[in-house]
Amino acid sequence: MPTSRYSELRAQKLGITVASLAEYPSPDITIDGADEVDPHLDLIKGGGGALLREKVVAQNSRKLVIIVDQSKLVPRLGHQFAVPVEVTHFGHEVQDAFLRSLGCIPTLRRDKSGRPFDTDNGNYIYDCRFERLDDPTEVQAAMKSRAGIVETGFFLGMASEVLIGSDSGVEVRKRQS
């Protein structure tokens, strides 16, 4: 079940059968990567621009397994990676000041040609860099309450387990109940 058009087209080109949520509304497992993983197994995702689709699939799956290497482990979210925030084209300019009021420096993501990056859903993304992000739950709630903000790259309380690869093997961390 690909979460981006690029992955879907690539799979089809390789002859891999793809499924959809319409066919399988509750996948048993989603396996994906992450841009950051904190000690509570909360995540930042969306560096590739498919955060909305990734979250829709993950929320409908019975289990979310994340595979990363040690470089993705952080003491707190926002430590290394900006938080992607997907916004509508209409009125996107007013989101900059709103996002700044939450304590971040937002940057409109651009494609290789310098134009604003369009998601598969026809939206823009602001990459929000926080000097310090103490309460991701509170920040996400504020963002999600704002008209024009479609989704955030916060994946809080969603990962069932995280597999961390290193030269010495794979460490498995499971979410505490």
mmCIF file of the C-alpha atoms, coordinates in Angstrom:
data_MODEL
# 
_entry.id   MODEL 
# 
loop_
_atom_site.group_PDB 
_atom_site.id 
_atom_site.type_symbol 
_atom_site.label_atom_id 
_atom_site.label_alt_id 
_atom_site.label_comp_id 
_atom_site.label_asym_id 
_atom_site.label_entity_id 
_atom_site.label_seq_id 
_atom_site.pdbx_PDB_ins_code 
_atom_site.Cartn_x 
_atom_site.Cartn_y 
_atom_site.Cartn_z 
_atom_site.occupancy 
_atom_site.B_iso_or_equiv 
_atom_site.pdbx_formal_charge 
_atom_site.auth_seq_id 
_atom_site.auth_comp_id 
_atom_site.auth_asym_id 
_atom_site.auth_atom_id 
_atom_site.pdbx_PDB_model_num 
ATOM 1   C CA . MET A 1 1   ? 0.000   0.000  0.000   1.00 0.00 ? 1   MET A CA 1 
ATOM 2   C CA . PRO A 1 2   ? 2.141   2.885  -1.216  1.00 0.00 ? 2   PRO A CA 1 
ATOM 3   C CA . THR A 1 3   ? 1.838   6.228  0.552   1.00 0.00 ? 3   THR A CA 1 
ATOM 4   C CA . SER A 1 4   ? 3.156   8.346  -2.307  1.00 0.00 ? 4   SER A CA 1 
ATOM 5   C CA . ARG A 1 5   ? 2.487   8.467  -6.017  1.00 0.00 ? 5   ARG A CA 1 
ATOM 6   C CA . TYR A 1 6   ? 6.200   8.001  -6.638  1.00 0.00 ? 6   TYR A CA 1 
ATOM 7   C CA . SER A 1 7   ? 6.246   4.730  -4.644  1.00 0.00 ? 7   SER A CA 1 
ATOM 8   C CA . GLU A 1 8   ? 3.053   3.585  -6.337  1.00 0.00 ? 8   GLU A CA 1 
ATOM 9   C CA . LEU A 1 9   ? 4.401   4.215  -9.843  1.00 0.00 ? 9   LEU A CA 1 
ATOM 10  C CA . ARG A 1 10  ? 7.725   2.629  -8.968  1.00 0.00 ? 10  ARG A CA 1 
ATOM 11  C CA . ALA A 1 11  ? 6.047   -0.505 -7.585  1.00 0.00 ? 11  ALA A CA 1 
ATOM 12  C CA . GLN A 1 12  ? 3.789   -0.808 -10.625 1.00 0.00 ? 12  GLN A CA 1 
ATOM 13  C CA . LYS A 1 13  ? 6.757   -0.410 -12.953 1.00 0.00 ? 13  LYS A CA 1 
ATOM 14  C CA . LEU A 1 14  ? 8.454   -3.310 -11.143 1.00 0.00 ? 14  LEU A CA 1 
ATOM 15  C CA . GLY A 1 15  ? 5.331   -5.442 -11.435 1.00 0.00 ? 15  GLY A CA 1 
ATOM 16  C CA . ILE A 1 16  ? 4.485   -5.254 -7.737  1.00 0.00 ? 16  ILE A CA 1 
ATOM 17  C CA . THR A 1 17  ? 0.761   -5.391 -6.993  1.00 0.00 ? 17  THR A CA 1 
ATOM 18  C CA . VAL A 1 18  ? -0.389  -2.383 -4.995  1.00 0.00 ? 18  VAL A CA 1 
ATOM 19  C CA . ALA A 1 19  ? -3.418  -2.174 -2.738  1.00 0.00 ? 19  ALA A CA 1 
ATOM 20  C CA . SER A 1 20  ? -5.456  0.709  -1.389  1.00 0.00 ? 20  SER A CA 1 
ATOM 21  C CA . LEU A 1 21  ? -7.253  1.567  1.835   1.00 0.00 ? 21  LEU A CA 1 
ATOM 22  C CA . ALA A 1 22  ? -10.521 1.203  -0.063  1.00 0.00 ? 22  ALA A CA 1 
ATOM 23  C CA . GLU A 1 23  ? -9.663  -2.480 -0.599  1.00 0.00 ? 23  GLU A CA 1 
ATOM 24  C CA . TYR A 1 24  ? -8.014  -3.051 2.800   1.00 0.00 ? 24  TYR A CA 1 
ATOM 25  C CA . PRO A 1 25  ? -9.216  -0.404 5.267   1.00 0.00 ? 25  PRO A CA 1 
ATOM 26  C CA . SER A 1 26  ? -7.359  -1.916 8.254   1.00 0.00 ? 26  SER A CA 1 
ATOM 27  C CA . PRO A 1 27  ? -3.905  -3.158 7.243   1.00 0.00 ? 27  PRO A CA 1 
ATOM 28  C CA . ASP A 1 28  ? -2.348  -5.553 9.751   1.00 0.00 ? 28  ASP A CA 1 
ATOM 29  C CA . ILE A 1 29  ? 0.978   -3.740 9.718   1.00 0.00 ? 29  ILE A CA 1 
ATOM 30  C CA . THR A 1 30  ? 2.619   -0.657 8.276   1.00 0.00 ? 30  THR A CA 1 
ATOM 31  C CA . ILE A 1 31  ? 6.398   -0.646 8.011   1.00 0.00 ? 31  ILE A CA 1 
ATOM 32  C CA . ASP A 1 32  ? 7.996   2.726  7.391   1.00 0.00 ? 32  ASP A CA 1 
ATOM 33  C CA . GLY A 1 33  ? 10.939  4.942  8.236   1.00 0.00 ? 33  GLY A CA 1 
ATOM 34  C CA . ALA A 1 34  ? 11.152  8.172  10.224  1.00 0.00 ? 34  ALA A CA 1 
ATOM 35  C CA . ASP A 1 35  ? 13.192  11.350 10.254  1.00 0.00 ? 35  ASP A CA 1 
ATOM 36  C CA . GLU A 1 36  ? 13.419  11.409 14.061  1.00 0.00 ? 36  GLU A CA 1 
ATOM 37  C CA . VAL A 1 37  ? 12.542  9.033  16.915  1.00 0.00 ? 37  VAL A CA 1 
ATOM 38  C CA . ASP A 1 38  ? 12.512  10.199 20.531  1.00 0.00 ? 38  ASP A CA 1 
ATOM 39  C CA . PRO A 1 39  ? 12.850  8.001  23.676  1.00 0.00 ? 39  PRO A CA 1 
ATOM 40  C CA . HIS A 1 40  ? 9.035   7.636  23.880  1.00 0.00 ? 40  HIS A CA 1 
ATOM 41  C CA . LEU A 1 41  ? 8.924   6.335  20.259  1.00 0.00 ? 41  LEU A CA 1 
ATOM 42  C CA . ASP A 1 42  ? 7.254   9.525  19.073  1.00 0.00 ? 42  ASP A CA 1 
ATOM 43  C CA . LEU A 1 43  ? 8.275   10.495 15.565  1.00 0.00 ? 43  LEU A CA 1 
ATOM 44  C CA . ILE A 1 44  ? 8.787   13.225 13.031  1.00 0.00 ? 44  ILE A CA 1 
ATOM 45  C CA . LYS A 1 45  ? 8.042   12.060 9.504   1.00 0.00 ? 45  LYS A CA 1 
ATOM 46  C CA . GLY A 1 46  ? 7.430   13.762 6.197   1.00 0.00 ? 46  GLY A CA 1 
ATOM 47  C CA . GLY A 1 47  ? 10.889  14.601 4.897   1.00 0.00 ? 47  GLY A CA 1 
ATOM 48  C CA . GLY A 1 48  ? 9.838   13.055 1.593   1.00 0.00 ? 48  GLY A CA 1 
ATOM 49  C CA . GLY A 1 49  ? 6.621   15.065 1.500   1.00 0.00 ? 49  GLY A CA 1 
ATOM 50  C CA . ALA A 1 50  ? 4.067   12.257 1.926   1.00 0.00 ? 50  ALA A CA 1 
ATOM 51  C CA . LEU A 1 51  ? 3.216   12.899 5.582   1.00 0.00 ? 51  LEU A CA 1 
ATOM 52  C CA . LEU A 1 52  ? -0.562  13.103 5.145   1.00 0.00 ? 52  LEU A CA 1 
ATOM 53  C CA . ARG A 1 53  ? -0.813  9.828  3.233   1.00 0.00 ? 53  ARG A CA 1 
ATOM 54  C CA . GLU A 1 54  ? 1.665   8.137  5.575   1.00 0.00 ? 54  GLU A CA 1 
ATOM 55  C CA . LYS A 1 55  ? -0.407  9.199  8.584   1.00 0.00 ? 55  LYS A CA 1 
ATOM 56  C CA . VAL A 1 56  ? -3.706  8.072  7.047   1.00 0.00 ? 56  VAL A CA 1 
ATOM 57  C CA . VAL A 1 57  ? -2.302  4.595  6.396   1.00 0.00 ? 57  VAL A CA 1 
ATOM 58  C CA . ALA A 1 58  ? -0.532  4.403  9.780   1.00 0.00 ? 58  ALA A CA 1 
ATOM 59  C CA . GLN A 1 59  ? -3.645  5.439  11.728  1.00 0.00 ? 59  GLN A CA 1 
ATOM 60  C CA . ASN A 1 60  ? -5.691  2.759  10.027  1.00 0.00 ? 60  ASN A CA 1 
ATOM 61  C CA . SER A 1 61  ? -3.120  0.005  10.561  1.00 0.00 ? 61  SER A CA 1 
ATOM 62  C CA . ARG A 1 62  ? -3.227  -2.329 13.516  1.00 0.00 ? 62  ARG A CA 1 
ATOM 63  C CA . LYS A 1 63  ? 0.517   -1.952 14.052  1.00 0.00 ? 63  LYS A CA 1 
ATOM 64  C CA . LEU A 1 64  ? 3.106   0.658  12.980  1.00 0.00 ? 64  LEU A CA 1 
ATOM 65  C CA . VAL A 1 65  ? 6.702   -0.564 12.846  1.00 0.00 ? 65  VAL A CA 1 
ATOM 66  C CA . ILE A 1 66  ? 9.439   1.981  12.166  1.00 0.00 ? 66  ILE A CA 1 
ATOM 67  C CA . ILE A 1 67  ? 12.880  1.057  10.833  1.00 0.00 ? 67  ILE A CA 1 
ATOM 68  C CA . VAL A 1 68  ? 15.729  3.534  11.314  1.00 0.00 ? 68  VAL A CA 1 
ATOM 69  C CA . ASP A 1 69  ? 19.438  3.695  11.936  1.00 0.00 ? 69  ASP A CA 1 
ATOM 70  C CA . GLN A 1 70  ? 20.976  5.234  15.060  1.00 0.00 ? 70  GLN A CA 1 
ATOM 71  C CA . SER A 1 71  ? 21.309  8.666  13.433  1.00 0.00 ? 71  SER A CA 1 
ATOM 72  C CA . LYS A 1 72  ? 17.516  9.095  13.672  1.00 0.00 ? 72  LYS A CA 1 
ATOM 73  C CA . LEU A 1 73  ? 17.439  8.750  17.474  1.00 0.00 ? 73  LEU A CA 1 
ATOM 74  C CA . VAL A 1 74  ? 17.085  12.093 19.271  1.00 0.00 ? 74  VAL A CA 1 
ATOM 75  C CA . PRO A 1 75  ? 16.660  13.135 22.920  1.00 0.00 ? 75  PRO A CA 1 
ATOM 76  C CA . ARG A 1 76  ? 13.576  15.189 21.942  1.00 0.00 ? 76  ARG A CA 1 
ATOM 77  C CA . LEU A 1 77  ? 11.653  15.816 18.739  1.00 0.00 ? 77  LEU A CA 1 
ATOM 78  C CA . GLY A 1 78  ? 12.794  18.716 16.611  1.00 0.00 ? 78  GLY A CA 1 
ATOM 79  C CA . HIS A 1 79  ? 16.373  18.205 17.743  1.00 0.00 ? 79  HIS A CA 1 
ATOM 80  C CA . GLN A 1 80  ? 17.817  17.614 14.256  1.00 0.00 ? 80  GLN A CA 1 
ATOM 81  C CA . PHE A 1 81  ? 14.930  17.754 11.817  1.00 0.00 ? 81  PHE A CA 1 
ATOM 82  C CA . ALA A 1 82  ? 12.373  20.415 10.990  1.00 0.00 ? 82  ALA A CA 1 
ATOM 83  C CA . VAL A 1 83  ? 8.716   19.507 11.511  1.00 0.00 ? 83  VAL A CA 1 
ATOM 84  C CA . PRO A 1 84  ? 6.915   19.369 8.151   1.00 0.00 ? 84  PRO A CA 1 
ATOM 85  C CA . VAL A 1 85  ? 3.517   21.063 8.151   1.00 0.00 ? 85  VAL A CA 1 
ATOM 86  C CA . GLU A 1 86  ? 1.239   20.523 5.147   1.00 0.00 ? 86  GLU A CA 1 
ATOM 87  C CA . VAL A 1 87  ? -0.908  23.560 4.290   1.00 0.00 ? 87  VAL A CA 1 
ATOM 88  C CA . THR A 1 88  ? -3.414  24.470 1.609   1.00 0.00 ? 88  THR A CA 1 
ATOM 89  C CA . HIS A 1 89  ? -2.293  26.661 -1.278  1.00 0.00 ? 89  HIS A CA 1 
ATOM 90  C CA . PHE A 1 90  ? -5.044  29.134 -0.472  1.00 0.00 ? 90  PHE A CA 1 
ATOM 91  C CA . GLY A 1 91  ? -3.883  31.487 2.245   1.00 0.00 ? 91  GLY A CA 1 
ATOM 92  C CA . HIS A 1 92  ? -0.628  29.657 2.839   1.00 0.00 ? 92  HIS A CA 1 
ATOM 93  C CA . GLU A 1 93  ? 1.128   33.013 3.270   1.00 0.00 ? 93  GLU A CA 1 
ATOM 94  C CA . VAL A 1 94  ? -0.732  33.719 6.529   1.00 0.00 ? 94  VAL A CA 1 
ATOM 95  C CA . GLN A 1 95  ? 0.466   30.447 8.023   1.00 0.00 ? 95  GLN A CA 1 
ATOM 96  C CA . ASP A 1 96  ? 4.026   31.764 8.254   1.00 0.00 ? 96  ASP A CA 1 
ATOM 97  C CA . ALA A 1 97  ? 3.167   34.293 11.009  1.00 0.00 ? 97  ALA A CA 1 
ATOM 98  C CA . PHE A 1 98  ? 0.976   31.754 12.814  1.00 0.00 ? 98  PHE A CA 1 
ATOM 99  C CA . LEU A 1 99  ? 3.706   29.111 12.790  1.00 0.00 ? 99  LEU A CA 1 
ATOM 100 C CA . ARG A 1 100 ? 6.231   31.690 14.058  1.00 0.00 ? 100 ARG A CA 1 
ATOM 101 C CA . SER A 1 101 ? 3.871   32.447 16.970  1.00 0.00 ? 101 SER A CA 1 
ATOM 102 C CA . LEU A 1 102 ? 4.346   28.795 18.023  1.00 0.00 ? 102 LEU A CA 1 
ATOM 103 C CA . GLY A 1 103 ? 8.092   29.344 18.387  1.00 0.00 ? 103 GLY A CA 1 
ATOM 104 C CA . CYS A 1 104 ? 9.477   28.043 15.124  1.00 0.00 ? 104 CYS A CA 1 
ATOM 105 C CA . ILE A 1 105 ? 11.094  29.392 12.005  1.00 0.00 ? 105 ILE A CA 1 
ATOM 106 C CA . PRO A 1 106 ? 8.996   28.143 9.073   1.00 0.00 ? 106 PRO A CA 1 
ATOM 107 C CA . THR A 1 107 ? 10.457  27.763 5.594   1.00 0.00 ? 107 THR A CA 1 
ATOM 108 C CA . LEU A 1 108 ? 8.300   27.056 2.573   1.00 0.00 ? 108 LEU A CA 1 
ATOM 109 C CA . ARG A 1 109 ? 9.662   23.850 1.016   1.00 0.00 ? 109 ARG A CA 1 
ATOM 110 C CA . ARG A 1 110 ? 10.760  24.257 -2.583  1.00 0.00 ? 110 ARG A CA 1 
ATOM 111 C CA . ASP A 1 111 ? 11.395  21.781 -5.381  1.00 0.00 ? 111 ASP A CA 1 
ATOM 112 C CA . LYS A 1 112 ? 14.641  21.533 -7.381  1.00 0.00 ? 112 LYS A CA 1 
ATOM 113 C CA . SER A 1 113 ? 13.527  24.305 -9.733  1.00 0.00 ? 113 SER A CA 1 
ATOM 114 C CA . GLY A 1 114 ? 12.854  26.687 -6.827  1.00 0.00 ? 114 GLY A CA 1 
ATOM 115 C CA . ARG A 1 115 ? 9.055   26.556 -7.030  1.00 0.00 ? 115 ARG A CA 1 
ATOM 116 C CA . PRO A 1 116 ? 7.036   25.714 -3.935  1.00 0.00 ? 116 PRO A CA 1 
ATOM 117 C CA . PHE A 1 117 ? 6.950   21.925 -3.480  1.00 0.00 ? 117 PHE A CA 1 
ATOM 118 C CA . ASP A 1 118 ? 3.524   20.403 -4.182  1.00 0.00 ? 118 ASP A CA 1 
ATOM 119 C CA . THR A 1 119 ? 2.499   17.319 -2.231  1.00 0.00 ? 119 THR A CA 1 
ATOM 120 C CA . ASP A 1 120 ? 0.612   14.467 -3.899  1.00 0.00 ? 120 ASP A CA 1 
ATOM 121 C CA . ASN A 1 121 ? -2.488  16.058 -2.359  1.00 0.00 ? 121 ASN A CA 1 
ATOM 122 C CA . GLY A 1 122 ? -1.881  19.430 -4.018  1.00 0.00 ? 122 GLY A CA 1 
ATOM 123 C CA . ASN A 1 123 ? -0.712  21.243 -0.890  1.00 0.00 ? 123 ASN A CA 1 
ATOM 124 C CA . TYR A 1 124 ? 2.456   23.037 0.215   1.00 0.00 ? 124 TYR A CA 1 
ATOM 125 C CA . ILE A 1 125 ? 4.772   22.158 3.087   1.00 0.00 ? 125 ILE A CA 1 
ATOM 126 C CA . TYR A 1 126 ? 6.386   24.497 5.595   1.00 0.00 ? 126 TYR A CA 1 
ATOM 127 C CA . ASP A 1 127 ? 9.414   22.986 7.317   1.00 0.00 ? 127 ASP A CA 1 
ATOM 128 C CA . CYS A 1 128 ? 9.309   24.339 10.875  1.00 0.00 ? 128 CYS A CA 1 
ATOM 129 C CA . ARG A 1 129 ? 12.568  24.482 12.785  1.00 0.00 ? 129 ARG A CA 1 
ATOM 130 C CA . PHE A 1 130 ? 12.257  24.884 16.559  1.00 0.00 ? 130 PHE A CA 1 
ATOM 131 C CA . GLU A 1 131 ? 15.126  26.038 18.740  1.00 0.00 ? 131 GLU A CA 1 
ATOM 132 C CA . ARG A 1 132 ? 13.586  23.882 21.464  1.00 0.00 ? 132 ARG A CA 1 
ATOM 133 C CA . LEU A 1 133 ? 10.385  21.861 21.236  1.00 0.00 ? 133 LEU A CA 1 
ATOM 134 C CA . ASP A 1 134 ? 9.260   21.065 24.778  1.00 0.00 ? 134 ASP A CA 1 
ATOM 135 C CA . ASP A 1 135 ? 5.670   19.904 24.173  1.00 0.00 ? 135 ASP A CA 1 
ATOM 136 C CA . PRO A 1 136 ? 5.030   18.409 20.729  1.00 0.00 ? 136 PRO A CA 1 
ATOM 137 C CA . THR A 1 137 ? 1.466   17.427 21.730  1.00 0.00 ? 137 THR A CA 1 
ATOM 138 C CA . GLU A 1 138 ? 0.574   21.030 22.517  1.00 0.00 ? 138 GLU A CA 1 
ATOM 139 C CA . VAL A 1 139 ? 2.218   22.367 19.346  1.00 0.00 ? 139 VAL A CA 1 
ATOM 140 C CA . GLN A 1 140 ? 0.500   19.752 17.192  1.00 0.00 ? 140 GLN A CA 1 
ATOM 141 C CA . ALA A 1 141 ? -2.894  20.578 18.739  1.00 0.00 ? 141 ALA A CA 1 
ATOM 142 C CA . ALA A 1 142 ? -2.390  24.286 18.038  1.00 0.00 ? 142 ALA A CA 1 
ATOM 143 C CA . MET A 1 143 ? -1.366  23.568 14.444  1.00 0.00 ? 143 MET A CA 1 
ATOM 144 C CA . LYS A 1 144 ? -4.274  21.194 13.836  1.00 0.00 ? 144 LYS A CA 1 
ATOM 145 C CA . SER A 1 145 ? -6.775  23.744 15.153  1.00 0.00 ? 145 SER A CA 1 
ATOM 146 C CA . ARG A 1 146 ? -5.753  26.249 12.481  1.00 0.00 ? 146 ARG A CA 1 
ATOM 147 C CA . ALA A 1 147 ? -7.796  26.457 9.261   1.00 0.00 ? 147 ALA A CA 1 
ATOM 148 C CA . GLY A 1 148 ? -5.562  25.815 6.266   1.00 0.00 ? 148 GLY A CA 1 
ATOM 149 C CA . ILE A 1 149 ? -3.181  23.508 8.100   1.00 0.00 ? 149 ILE A CA 1 
ATOM 150 C CA . VAL A 1 150 ? -3.929  20.055 6.749   1.00 0.00 ? 150 VAL A CA 1 
ATOM 151 C CA . GLU A 1 151 ? -1.502  17.853 8.691   1.00 0.00 ? 151 GLU A CA 1 
ATOM 152 C CA . THR A 1 152 ? 1.737   17.844 10.666  1.00 0.00 ? 152 THR A CA 1 
ATOM 153 C CA . GLY A 1 153 ? 4.759   15.577 10.581  1.00 0.00 ? 153 GLY A CA 1 
ATOM 154 C CA . PHE A 1 154 ? 4.290   14.712 14.252  1.00 0.00 ? 154 PHE A CA 1 
ATOM 155 C CA . PHE A 1 155 ? 3.480   11.005 14.633  1.00 0.00 ? 155 PHE A CA 1 
ATOM 156 C CA . LEU A 1 156 ? 2.792   10.948 18.360  1.00 0.00 ? 156 LEU A CA 1 
ATOM 157 C CA . GLY A 1 157 ? 1.837   7.769  20.178  1.00 0.00 ? 157 GLY A CA 1 
ATOM 158 C CA . MET A 1 158 ? 1.553   5.855  16.907  1.00 0.00 ? 158 MET A CA 1 
ATOM 159 C CA . ALA A 1 159 ? 4.612   3.603  16.589  1.00 0.00 ? 159 ALA A CA 1 
ATOM 160 C CA . SER A 1 160 ? 4.172   0.142  18.110  1.00 0.00 ? 160 SER A CA 1 
ATOM 161 C CA . GLU A 1 161 ? 7.856   -0.627 17.813  1.00 0.00 ? 161 GLU A CA 1 
ATOM 162 C CA . VAL A 1 162 ? 11.042  0.780  16.355  1.00 0.00 ? 162 VAL A CA 1 
ATOM 163 C CA . LEU A 1 163 ? 13.818  -1.326 14.852  1.00 0.00 ? 163 LEU A CA 1 
ATOM 164 C CA . ILE A 1 164 ? 17.195  0.426  15.081  1.00 0.00 ? 164 ILE A CA 1 
ATOM 165 C CA . GLY A 1 165 ? 19.921  -0.853 12.822  1.00 0.00 ? 165 GLY A CA 1 
ATOM 166 C CA . SER A 1 166 ? 23.602  -0.462 13.613  1.00 0.00 ? 166 SER A CA 1 
ATOM 167 C CA . ASP A 1 167 ? 26.908  -2.129 12.768  1.00 0.00 ? 167 ASP A CA 1 
ATOM 168 C CA . SER A 1 168 ? 26.390  -4.443 15.747  1.00 0.00 ? 168 SER A CA 1 
ATOM 169 C CA . GLY A 1 169 ? 22.873  -5.596 14.805  1.00 0.00 ? 169 GLY A CA 1 
ATOM 170 C CA . VAL A 1 170 ? 19.257  -4.565 15.320  1.00 0.00 ? 170 VAL A CA 1 
ATOM 171 C CA . GLU A 1 171 ? 17.798  -3.230 18.550  1.00 0.00 ? 171 GLU A CA 1 
ATOM 172 C CA . VAL A 1 172 ? 14.015  -3.518 19.008  1.00 0.00 ? 172 VAL A CA 1 
ATOM 173 C CA . ARG A 1 173 ? 12.192  -0.942 21.129  1.00 0.00 ? 173 ARG A CA 1 
ATOM 174 C CA . LYS A 1 174 ? 8.511   -1.442 21.905  1.00 0.00 ? 174 LYS A CA 1 
ATOM 175 C CA . ARG A 1 175 ? 6.019   1.153  23.043  1.00 0.00 ? 175 ARG A CA 1 
ATOM 176 C CA . GLN A 1 176 ? 5.194   0.914  26.727  1.00 0.00 ? 176 GLN A CA 1 
ATOM 177 C CA . SER A 1 177 ? 1.465   0.413  27.370  1.00 0.00 ? 177 SER A CA 1 
# 
